[in-house]
């Protein structure tokens, strides 16, 4: 998700610039934030129209291309700086890039109350008809006594403050997704856009307090939950196995299994082989990550659509064939909804398998053949040829 952060001051040194840079650096696994300065933007003067100047058009284009905007404002005389006011006037004069654009407000100030008054004033300005931004309500991040808030590496000293800021960023991601659906053209609303692939929420089984993107998430989560391992017995619904037996049993499955919970957090896969030897490559350090970090952004829409089909019960299984493994394989990805005893969706079981050996074995055992269409001469089963991998029987 692409965001721009606007520094609300034209000063050479700005704590609000430091704050935005902190967001861009520390939450880059959640969002891609480009920090934009306003120090070269001229004072607004409608008699000297500079709408088409390079500096204003750069702001315009960056905002238009972004999914959302974060504005970091200091507080001067109970309000926003004149430089930020001037920028907003340029961006609501003849161009309107903030129109229906999701905006999050943060702010750093020397005062103990942070930039509370300037943030309130900024909300009013952004709500003006010429601006018409959609400002995320609540979640006010007010960084007071900012001169003592950052260490020498420009990181927030207080862990709880950094944690709260991360929570605000995650909520802004969800807010942006909701706005996308609300403001989609009539009849074009795509429920998949509401799917939170960044797993910014939490469910009953979420292990909180641990960075989902950490390479050692599994080790940290196991320690935090005092998870059992080794020869400890686990009572299952229909059996009793040790943890080691469970691992060996699942690893022996003739399919690659992957489990993600209803919060879209990737929690498990069953194979010990290297990523390049798998049909659907997985790495140990991916365990615990949000699904957004396990897929390229270009496929987010498709991933969200599959999850929505399963979550809403429109389909119990979604299957797709992946032809990139060569003509001697017929690799099928099956996505199975996992539901609890009360039929609530709790996750997704993806199992990936090359079914070509099964097809070959079946044909050898029965003496049947696949045809390019019509009816098989022996069994009467209709068959349909796949254009890439060969043929698949349908009966």
Phi, psi and omega in degrees: 000130185261125177235155168243142176248124182259120177286120186276022180220147176258014180288150178298319176249127182217126175293333178289330173293317178300319179298314179294321177296325176297316178299313181298322184281318190269343182241028184291342175282345177265314185216156174257109184251124173256120183273127182246132177267157180239011187292342180261000180283128181289158175298139182295133177206106185292344176281345178234073188296117178239028181305321184271010177292158184299317185293320181285320178293329176297313176301314181303310183293319180298317180293317181300323184277347184274154175283333181196171184229137171247124177251123178254114185242137167280188177230120176240121178052046177067019182212184179278158178297152179298330179295318178291319177302318181295319178300314181295329177290319176298322184277009175223018182269289176243347176239152186220061183292340181273358180299117181060025178265129176296132182229137174244136181253130171230170180190147178234139183209159177289333184290152181296333180273007182067211182257044187299316183289319180292326177294320178297316179296319181296322177300319180296319180295315182294340179273353181297147184305324181286338180264302172059037175285161177251100187271132178296124181285156177062205177048044182287122175258105184245103183264101181268166181046049190296337180298342181242013187270333185249148175273187184293341177265011179062035172254147178296132182288320187274120183296323180293324177296316178296322179295318179295320178298319178298320178299318179297319179296316180297320178292327178293322176301314180294322179299317179299316181297322178293316180299321179302318181289315183299321186260013174289151178303151181306129179084356183250005181298128180248111184298340180295337180293341180275353182287122185273085182289346179272000176052048183281347179270201178207146174238180186301330184262004179291130175273104186271161179087005180233134179296118181300333184272000181295136180297332180255033180306316183301314181295317179296316182293321179296320178293319182293327183262000184053046182295142179280158178204180176067230185266018175290133182281144177237122178276117178258173181300324184230037178168176180224118181224154171280165177299320178299317179298319178300314179300312181296320180297313181290324178294336181277353181299139181280036178204152175274119183256140175223137179237131172234139184278182184288349175270006180064040173252128180283118189245340188199144161216158197256355186255144181265355183289165179291155184305316185291345179266358182266157175288324175231098190301131175228153178234146181305323183288350176283338182300129182099346184283153169296153181299333179300331181271359179254358181223148173291150186299333182296341181255006182305318183299316179293318178299315180298320181297316179299313181298319180295323176301318182281318182298318183275353180081009177297326174219147175269333179221134173241130182237146175214144179260133181251110188272007188277003183265002178106164185288345182269003180232147173234088188271125182242128172262120177247132180246111187251128175292134175256126183232152180275187184296338179260014175070023175275139178293126181236358179164189184226133176253109176263123175238129186245130186211142170272108185269000180301317177300325179291318177298314181298316180297316180299315181293322179293318182291324186263345183074010180276166178228152175271139177244167183278009179155167179080216187245136176293135187293334183268310190262341185081003181279134175288150181223152184226125183278132173275138187289343183249309192264357183123239182223152175232134184279136171234130180227000000 
